[in-house]
Amino acid sequence: MDTTSAVHLVALPYPGRGHINPMMNLCKLLASSDDSLLITFVVTEEWLGFIGSAPTPPNLLFRSIPNVIPSELVRGADIAGFVHAVDTKMEAPFERLLEGLEPKVSCIVADTYMPWAVTVGRRWNVAVASLWPMAPSMFSISYHLDLFKSNGHFPIDELSGEGGEERVNYIPGISSIRLADLPFTSVSAKKGEAVLRRILGIISFSTESHCLLFTSFHGLEKHVTDSLRTKIRIPIYHVGPTIPYMTLQDMPQRAMEHPNPDYFDWLDSQPKSSVLYVSLGSFLSVSGPQMDEIANGLQASGVRFLWVARGDATRLQEGSNMGLVVPWCDQLRVLCHSAVGGFLTHCGWNSTMESVYAGVPMLTFPLLWDQITNAKLIVEDWKVGLRLKQGFGEKNVVQRQEIAQTVKRFMDLVGDESKELRRRAREMKEICERAVEKGGSSETNLRAFVKEIVQGHKNQSS
C-alpha cells in the first residue's frame, strides 16, 4: 500500500494475553474495514515472538520495544512488580519508537490500563482512543469508586458469609449486586487504598482520551453504557465482541493446519450438546488441590468433557474415560462445535464473549478481579449460567461431590433449568450476531470510529 497518504494508527495493548488478543482482533477488523488505514501493532520483543506469523491483513504491521518488563512466563509470581514495570518502564521506549515511525501517527489506540499513553498523545498532539478490555459494568464500577468509599464499602477484605451477601443498588446503570460479587473481593484491606488510587487514575486518564472503545456490544449492557454517556463527555463506541469470529469461515482449513487437530475428531464423534468444555484461563491457575477436585468431580459426573489444562494435561488425562485433556485448543471453534453444550470457565472477559457469541451456557468458576463480577452478570443478569464457585481464595476449595452434582445438573439437557439456560444463550447469540452484521450496532460503531480517525487525519494534514 502507499503509506505516504495512509491514515496511521498505532495500537498499544497491555502486555498480557487477555489484553493483546482483543486489541489484535480489533486491529484486524479495522484493517479489513478500510484499506486506507495503516496499523502498527506495538508489543515487547518477547510478545512479538509469541504472536509468531499468524496471517494478518497487509496493512497491519508489527513493531517491538525491548523487554523492559518481567517475562509473561513468570509475571504471575509477582503481579504488583509486573504492573509497576508496565507503568514505569514502557513509556520511554514506546515514545522512542514513535519518533521513527512513518508516516506521521494519526491516532493511538491504547489499552485503558496503560494511562501514560494519554500523556504521550498530548506530547505528540495525537488523539488517543482508550480500549477498555473488560465488561462495561466493570468500567462503571471503577468510575463510581467514590460511591463505595462514601457508603463504607471500600476497602473490602475477604468478604464471606452474611457480610458478602449485602447488596448495593447505588451504582448508576448497574443492577443490584452483592458485595461479594465486586472485583474488590480479591483485594486485601492492606492494598485497598493503593488499588483505589490506581483505578481512579486509570479511569481519569481514560475519560481524558479522545474516545472510549468498549470490547462489548450495545445489546449486552445497554443500561450501563447509556448511564455512562450521561456522565462522560467523550464518545463511547461499542466495537465488540473483539474475538476472532471473522476467521470462523475457514475452520476446516485452519484446523488441518494446526499440528494437533485430534480434539476436533473426538468432538465429531460425540452426541450433540453432550460435551462440557473446560478452560480456566491462560494466566492464573487454580491450586493443585482444586485441580484434583475438579478432575475427580468431572469423572464422577459421568459427563463428557474436553479440558484445556496446560501444564497438567498429562496428569489429568490419567484414568479419564469420559473426557479428553489437551494443552491447547482453538477455543472459539470448539465452543461453536455442535457437540459442546456447556463451558466451565474462569469468566475472563474474552472467554465470556466467545461463549456468548457461540450461544453456549456457562458454569462459572471465577478466580479474581473482573472475573468475579462477570460471573454475576452471567448468572444473575443474563441468566445464561450457574455458579460453581461461590467463595474466593485458595482456602475455598470446591469439593468433588459438589462439582459432580452441579455439572450433572448443568448438562442435563432435558431438565427445565438447563433448557431455560440454553434458550437464553441462544437469544444472546442472536443479539450478538445482529450487532456484528452489516448495519448492526458494533459494525456501525466501528465505521463511525474509523470515520473520526480519517477526519482527524485530514484536519492534521490541512
C-alpha positions, 0 to 999 in steps of 0.5 A, spaced: 500 500 500 502 507 499 503 509 506 505 516 504 497 518 504 495 512 509 491 514 515 496 511 521 494 508 527 498 505 532 495 500 537 498 499 544 495 493 548 497 491 555 502 486 555 498 480 557 494 475 553 487 477 555 489 484 553 493 483 546 488 478 543 482 483 543 486 489 541 489 484 535 482 482 533 480 489 533 486 491 529 484 486 524 477 488 523 479 495 522 484 493 517 479 489 513 474 495 514 478 500 510 484 499 506 486 506 507 488 505 514 495 503 516 496 499 523 502 498 527 501 493 532 506 495 538 508 489 543 515 487 547 520 483 543 518 477 547 510 478 545 512 479 538 515 472 538 509 469 541 504 472 536 509 468 531 506 469 523 499 468 524 496 471 517 494 478 518 491 483 513 497 487 509 496 493 512 497 491 519 504 491 521 508 489 527 513 493 531 517 491 538 520 495 544 525 491 548 523 487 554 523 492 559 518 488 563 518 481 567 517 475 562 509 473 561 512 466 563 513 468 570 509 475 571 504 471 575 509 470 581 509 477 582 503 481 579 504 488 583 512 488 580 509 486 573 504 492 573 509 497 576 514 495 570 508 496 565 507 503 568 514 505 569 518 502 564 514 502 557 513 509 556 520 511 554 521 506 549 514 506 546 515 514 545 522 512 542 519 508 537 514 513 535 519 518 533 521 513 527 515 511 525 512 513 518 508 516 516 506 521 521 501 517 527 494 519 526 491 516 532 493 511 538 489 506 540 491 504 547 489 499 552 485 503 558 490 500 563 496 503 560 494 511 562 501 514 560 499 513 553 494 519 554 500 523 556 504 521 550 498 523 545 498 530 548 506 530 547 505 528 540 498 532 539 495 525 537 488 523 539 488 517 543 482 512 543 482 508 550 480 500 549 477 498 555 478 490 555 473 488 560 465 488 561 462 495 561 459 494 568 466 493 570 468 500 567 462 503 571 464 500 577 471 503 577 468 510 575 463 510 581 469 508 586 467 514 590 460 511 591 463 505 595 468 509 599 462 514 601 457 508 603 463 504 607 464 499 602 471 500 600 476 497 602 473 490 602 477 484 605 475 477 604 468 478 604 464 471 606 458 469 609 452 474 611 457 480 610 458 478 602 451 477 601 449 485 602 447 488 596 448 495 593 443 498 588 447 505 588 451 504 582 448 508 576 446 503 570 448 497 574 443 492 577 443 490 584 449 486 586 452 483 592 458 485 595 461 479 594 460 479 587 465 486 586 472 485 583 474 488 590 473 481 593 480 479 591 483 485 594 486 485 601 484 491 606 492 492 606 492 494 598 485 497 598 487 504 598 493 503 593 488 499 588 483 505 589 488 510 587 490 506 581 483 505 578 481 512 579 487 514 575 486 509 570 479 511 569 481 519 569 486 518 564 481 514 560 475 519 560 481 524 558 482 520 551 479 522 545 474 516 545 472 510 549 472 503 545 468 498 549 470 490 547 462 489 548 456 490 544 450 495 545 445 489 546 449 486 552 449 492 557 445 497 554 443 500 561 450 501 563 453 504 557 447 509 556 448 511 564 455 512 562 454 517 556 450 521 561 456 522 565 462 522 560 463 527 555 467 523 550 464 518 545 463 511 547 463 506 541 461 499 542 466 495 537 465 488 540 465 482 541 473 483 539 474 475 538 476 472 532 469 470 529 471 473 522 476 467 521 470 462 523 469 461 515 475 457 514 475 452 520 476 446 516 482 449 513 485 452 519 484 446 523 488 441 518 493 446 519 494 446 526 499 440 528 494 437 533 487 437 530 485 430 534 480 434 539 476 436 533 475 428 531 473 426 538 468 432 538 465 429 531 464 423 534 460 425 540 452 426 541 450 433 540 450 438 546 453 432 550 460 435 551 462 440 557 468 444 555 473 446 560 478 452 560 480 456 566 484 461 563 491 462 560 494 466 566 492 464 573 491 457 575 487 454 580 491 450 586 493 443 585 488 441 590 482 444 586 485 441 580 484 434 583 477 436 585 475 438 579 478 432 575 475 427 580 468 431 580 468 431 572 469 423 572 464 422 577 459 426 573 459 421 568 459 427 563 463 428 557 468 433 557 474 436 553 479 440 558 484 445 556 489 444 562 496 446 560 501 444 564 497 438 567 494 435 561 498 429 562 496 428 569 489 429 568 488 425 562 490 419 567 484 414 568 479 419 564 474 415 560 469 420 559 473 426 557 479 428 553 485 433 556 489 437 551 494 443 552 491 447 547 485 448 543 482 453 538 477 455 543 472 459 539 471 453 534 470 448 539 465 452 543 461 453 536 462 445 535 455 442 535 457 437 540 459 442 546 453 444 550 456 447 556 463 451 558 466 451 565 470 457 565 474 462 569 469 468 566 475 472 563 472 477 559 474 474 552 472 467 554 465 470 556 464 473 549 466 467 545 461 463 549 456 468 548 457 469 541 457 461 540 450 461 544 453 456 549 451 456 557 456 457 562 458 454 569 462 459 572 468 458 576 471 465 577 478 466 580 479 474 581 478 481 579 473 482 573 472 475 573 468 475 579 463 480 577 462 477 570 460 471 573 454 475 576 452 478 570 452 471 567 448 468 572 444 473 575 443 478 569 443 474 563 441 468 566 445 464 561 449 460 567 450 457 574 455 458 579 460 453 581 464 457 585 461 461 590 467 463 595 474 466 593 481 464 595 485 458 595 482 456 602 475 455 598 476 449 595 470 446 591 469 439 593 468 433 588 461 431 590 459 438 589 462 439 582 459 432 580 452 434 582 452 441 579 455 439 572 450 433 572 445 438 573 448 443 568 448 438 562 442 435 563 439 437 557 432 435 558 431 438 565 427 445 565 433 449 568 438 447 563 433 448 557 431 455 560 439 456 560 440 454 553 434 458 550 437 464 553 444 463 550 441 462 544 437 469 544 444 472 546 447 469 540 442 472 536 443 479 539 450 478 538 450 476 531 445 482 529 450 487 532 456 484 528 452 484 521 452 489 516 448 495 519 448 492 526 450 496 532 458 494 533 459 494 525 456 501 525 460 503 531 466 501 528 465 505 521 463 511 525 470 510 529 474 509 523 470 515 520 473 520 526 480 517 525 480 519 517 477 526 519 482 527 524 487 525 519 485 530 514 484 536 519 492 534 521 494 534 514 490 541 512 
